[in-house]
Amino acid sequence: MNLSPKRQQGLTLISIVFILGLIGFFVLLTLKVVPIYSDHGKVTSALAALKETPNFKELSEAEIRSGLGKRFDINYVYDVKNEDITVVKHGNYVKVDIEYETVVKLVGNLSLLAEFHDTVEAGQQ
């Protein structure tokens, strides 16, 4: 049978496997990245809630760390450790700085690293 190239249609098996592999990779990437940014949203909301505390400027460093730790426990945030939190107090000025990173294993020896840095300030320096 003599078919002209204009009448031939469709994908080969190799191209279908390649397209499905590409779609699978991006689905895997999405399933690994979305929880990281969801947890980061919980961290930023905990910082915002801390700043809205009525006596935020008068809290000690231990009380600030304890409050953040409780909020992280409630929201199941395990990526932020106590050493990632920096609290600076000078009189009426308070600065809370959280800098942390998250590493998620994708496939084999391929990993994804996300670094975050959030700051909350209150008072006059």
N, C-alpha and C positions, 0 to 999 in steps of 0.2 A: 504494500500500500504506500502510495506516494503522497505524504502530507506536506503542505507548504508551511513554512515557519509562521505565517499569519494565523493559522488555525490551531497551532499548538498552544496549550494553556496549562496553568497550574504550577505547583512547586515540586521540586524534587524532595526525596526523603531527607537528604542532607540539609537542605535549606529549612525544612520544617523543624528538624532537630536543633539546628542553630537558633532559629527564632524562639523556640520553646526554652532553650537554655538561657537565652538572653532575657526573656520574660521572667524565668525562674530566678535568675541572679538579682534582678531589680526587685522582685517580690521579697527575696531573702534580705536584701539590703534595707528595704523599707521596714520589714518586721524587726530588724535589729536596731535601726536608728530611731524610730518613733518612741520606744520606751525611754531612751536616753533623754530626749528633749521633753518628754512628759515629766520625768524626774526633775529636770532642770526647772520646769515650770513650778513644781512644788517647792523647790529651793527659793525661787524668786518670790513666790507668794508667802513663804515663811518669813523672808526678810521684810516684805511689805507689811505683814501683820506685826512684826516686831517693831517697826518704825511707828505704827499706829498705836502702840501701847502708850497710855496716857503719861506714865512716868518713865519713859524710855531713857531720858538724859540722866536720871538719877540712879538707874540700875547699875549694879557692880558688874565687873567682867564675868564673874562666876554666874551671876543671875542671867546675864545675856546668853552665855554658853548653855546654861541649863534650859532656858526657854527655847533656844533653837534646837537643842537636842530632843526635847519633848515633841516639838513640832515635826521634826524629822522622823521620830519614832512613830508618831500617829500616821504620817503620810507614807511610811515605808520607804524612806530615802536612806539607802545604805552606802552611797558613793561618797558622801561628805563625812570626813573624819574630823575629830576634834582638833587635830593639828592643822587642818585646812582653814580654820577660822581664826582671823586676827581681829582683836578688839583693841582700839586705841581710844583712850580717854584723856582729855585735857580740860579740866574744869567743867564747863558747860557743853563742851564739844565731845561727841561720840561718833566714832567711825567703825563700822563692822564690815570686814572684808572677807569674802569667801572665794578661795581660788582652789579648784580641784579639777581632776581629770578622770575620765572614764575610758577603760579599754574593753572592747567587746570583741570576742573571737568570732570571725565570720566562717571561714572554711579553711581547714588545714592550718597552715602557718600564716594566714591572712587575717589581720586584726584591724579594728577601727578604733582610732583614738579621738576623743572629743575633749577639749579643754574649755573650762568655763571660769569666768571671773565676774563676781557681782559685789557691789558695794552699796552700803546704806550709810548716810551721814545725817546727823542732827545737831543743831546748835551752831554757835558761832565759834570760829577757830581763833 
